[in-house]
Amino acid sequence: MARVFVPQEQINGDRITINGQDAKHIATVLRHEVGDFLEVICEGLVYETEIVAIEKGLVQAKVVAIPDIQAEQPIEIYLLQGLPKGDKLEWIIQKSVELGVYQVLPVVMERSVSQLTAEKAKKKRERWQTIAGEAGKQCRRNRIPEVIVPQGLEQALKSLPQDCKILAPWEEEATKGIGAFLQGTPTSVAIIIGPEGGISSKEIDLIRSYGGETVTMGPRILRTETAAIAAITMVAYAWGDLHGEKVENHGTTDK
């Protein structure tokens, strides 16, 4: 069943209006017809619908059921990713969305090689958000994670929820393993990953001033893209749903 995301204003009672590129895709690419079924997602809810009308640039669907489908992590995972070189961030976004990350915050750090103008950052963000949307649809999530415009580390830290638990894998941390961090039942976790050059000592001081903890993930130095996915996976296994068992929802899944 095809799946599309719509804002609340496109739902009126048991009728849902689909327009723009989604409507075009349904009609001309998927070649759906009146009577076919669609899954429509709005603010975390899944609506099973039947197409009742197809017009140019517009699809009308009728809600036939609202099943209880939960495809979101029970914990909000924020990825603060130091801006890497080239197109690495596209791959990181795609895979982190598949793993259930709540929000991706690209961060310009001291050792980031890539430097973006405001205009280029805006265009990059649009592409990154498209990648997040495609990944969210492919893995059948209930919401599309937001990708933020690249910003500084302190700005990103300030934007986190007040009770967010902050994790920073750091190659110079020699005593505290990530297992010691994965304790308790937090409602949200922020994972801070440095760019290719790593996180500077000054940035570590800033992270710690916001209550963040540094950990080691083993004796090998991981590439930035590997570290991001490895850390998300461990957090999602410890507090999320990657272990395949039903878990209690520690926090909200929609804001």
C-alpha positions, 0 to 999 in steps of 0.5 A: 500500500502506498504511503503519503504524509499530509498536514492536518489542514488537509484532513476534513472529517473522514476526507483527506485531500492529497495534492502537489507532488504526492498526488502526481506520484499517486496518479501518474507513477503508481497509476492508482485508480479510484477504489485503490487503497492508500496509507496516509500519515498525519502527526503520527497517526496512520489512516487507511484510506480508499481513493474516491476521486482523482483529478489533475493535481489532486487526490481525494481519499476516504478514511476507512480505518485508523489502525494502531500502528507504532513505528516510532522509537519510544525515546527521542534520539537527537543526532548532533552531527559535526558537518562532514566532508562531501556527501557523507551527511546524506548517508548518515541522515538516511540510515539514522532515519531508518534507525528511528532518530527523532531529529538531525542537527548538522553542526559546524564544529571547529574541525569541520572542513566543509564551510557553507554560506547561508544560501548554500546551507539552506539548499543543502538542508532542503536536500537533506530533508528530502532524503529524510522524507524518502527514508521515512517513507521507505521504512514506514515511519509514522513521522518524518524527522526534521533536519535542521539548518547547519548551526553552531554547537552551542546553538544546537545544545541550547535547542535540546529538551531540558531533560535531554541526556547528552552523549559524546563519543570521544577518542580521548576518553579512556575510562568511561565506556558507553555501557556506563552511559546507558543506564536509567530511562530517559525521555530523550538522548542527544548523540554528538558526533564530531567531524573527520577531525574529531571533537576539540577539547574546547568543544568537550568543555562546552558539552560538559557545561551542558551536562554532557558525558564523554564515552569511549566506544572501544579501542578503534577510532571510528569514521564519523559516519560509522560512529554516528550509526553505531551510537544510535544503534546502541542507544536504540537497543538499550532504550528503544525498540531495536531489541524487538520487544515491546517497550514502554514509551518513555516520552512523547513521539510528537511535538 
